Amino acid sequence: MSLDVSPQLLADAEKGEVREEEFVETVRTSLPYAYDLIASLVGELHAGSTEFADNQTPPPSEKERGQLLRALSSDAIRGALQRHFGVRLAFQNCHRVAVFPQDPSVDDRLARFTSIRGQLLNQSPELRDC
């Protein structure tokens, strides 16, 4: 299971009334490694003068890797995190997460990061079994 959903939030979902803030809080508490990693990258992005911020350090264990994969492979979770933080998320391999501003001026850089070429250039023997 990806998320630890409270009975109240589940009841709200069954009624069709879910506030995104409550969903994001569920993501934060259920997938703390993924949430904290993205939050720290957003901080780096806002503090720096680069077009994007990314993580190239593998997670400390498979548990954390699983959190990252669950967060970024779910359209609902990924979309909610993007809206919450006001960024666009990109993902390569099993841990290279990048945050880009929503500013269209970095669209070319985002396209290069998410391209087939970008994916291939980010390969290494250590990442093949991740």
C-alpha positions in Angstrom: 0.0 0.0 0.0 1.4 3.4 -1.0 -0.4 5.6 1.6 -1.6 5.4 5.1 -5.0 6.9 4.6 -7.0 8.0 7.7 -10.5 6.7 8.1 -11.8 10.3 7.8 -10.0 11.0 4.6 -11.2 7.7 3.1 -14.8 8.6 4.1 -14.4 12.0 2.5 -13.1 10.3 -0.7 -16.1 8.0 -0.7 -18.3 11.1 -0.5 -16.3 12.8 -3.2 -15.1 15.6 -1.0 -11.3 15.5 -0.7 -9.2 18.6 -0.1 -5.8 18.5 -1.7 -4.1 19.8 1.4 -5.3 16.8 3.3 -4.1 14.5 0.5 -0.6 16.2 0.5 -0.4 15.8 4.3 -1.2 12.1 3.9 1.6 11.9 1.3 4.0 13.7 3.7 3.3 11.3 6.6 3.1 8.1 4.4 6.1 8.8 2.2 8.4 11.0 4.4 11.6 10.3 2.5 10.1 11.2 -0.9 8.3 14.3 0.5 11.4 15.6 2.4 13.7 15.0 -0.6 11.4 17.0 -2.9 11.0 19.7 -0.2 14.8 20.0 0.1 15.2 20.2 -3.6 12.6 22.9 -3.8 14.6 24.8 -1.1 17.8 24.4 -3.2 16.0 25.6 -6.3 14.7 28.8 -4.6 18.1 29.4 -2.9 20.2 29.1 -6.0 20.6 30.6 -9.4 20.4 27.4 -11.4 17.7 26.3 -13.8 16.9 23.2 -11.7 17.9 21.3 -8.6 18.3 17.5 -8.6 19.3 14.6 -6.4 22.0 12.2 -7.5 22.4 10.4 -4.2 20.8 7.0 -4.0 18.3 6.4 -1.2 19.8 4.9 2.0 17.7 1.7 1.7 15.1 0.0 -0.5 12.4 1.3 1.8 13.2 4.9 0.9 13.7 3.9 -2.8 10.2 2.4 -2.7 8.7 5.6 -1.3 10.3 7.6 -4.0 9.1 5.3 -6.7 5.5 5.3 -5.3 5.4 9.1 -5.1 6.7 9.7 -8.6 4.9 6.9 -10.4 1.5 8.0 -9.2 0.0 10.7 -11.3 -2.2 11.9 -8.4 0.7 12.1 -5.9 3.1 13.6 -8.3 0.5 16.2 -9.5 -0.4 17.1 -6.0 3.2 17.6 -5.0 3.9 19.7 -8.0 1.0 22.0 -7.2 1.8 22.0 -3.5 5.4 23.1 -4.1 4.8 25.1 -7.3 7.3 23.2 -9.3 7.6 20.6 -12.1 9.1 17.3 -11.1 11.2 15.1 -13.4 12.6 11.6 -12.6 15.3 9.4 -14.0 16.3 5.9 -12.9 15.2 5.1 -9.4 16.4 8.1 -7.5 17.4 11.1 -9.6 14.6 13.5 -8.9 14.7 17.0 -10.3 12.6 20.1 -9.6 12.1 22.7 -12.2 10.3 26.0 -11.8 7.0 26.4 -13.6 8.6 29.2 -15.6 8.6 28.4 -19.3 12.1 29.8 -19.7 13.5 26.4 -18.5 11.3 24.3 -20.8 14.3 23.5 -23.0 16.4 22.3 -20.0 13.5 20.2 -18.7 13.1 18.7 -22.2 16.8 17.8 -22.2 16.6 16.3 -18.7 13.6 14.1 -19.6 14.8 13.2 -23.1 15.8 9.7 -24.2 19.4 11.0 -24.5 19.2 12.4 -21.0 18.1 9.1 -19.7 20.8 7.2 -21.5 23.5 9.5 -20.3 22.4 9.0 -16.7 23.0 5.2 -16.8 25.7 3.4 -14.9 26.3 -0.2 -13.9 25.3 0.7 -10.3 21.9 1.8 -11.4 20.9 -1.2 -13.5 19.3 -3.2 -10.7 17.7 -0.4 -8.8 
